[in-house]
Amino acid sequence: DPNVAYVDHEEIPGFMGAMTMGYPVRDAAEFGKLSVGDRIEAKVMARGHSEYYLNEIQVTAEPEPAAETGAEQQQ
């Protein structure tokens, strides 16, 4: 599955610690709604201890615009 969302997530109590991890997204329409830097809420679906994917993804905040650098401000 080529649709992988890399997520920097909080601890999921009783399941896994906080980390950055790639999660497959099976629904192409859900994946298409995502942008780099989005804050999301989603369900982590697991089959055993080695197969995970994201489901029911909701974007809760879009990325903030990048701050201007000193070089950009001087132009």
Order of alpha helices (4+ residues) and beta strands (2+ residues): beta-beta-alpha-beta-beta-alpha
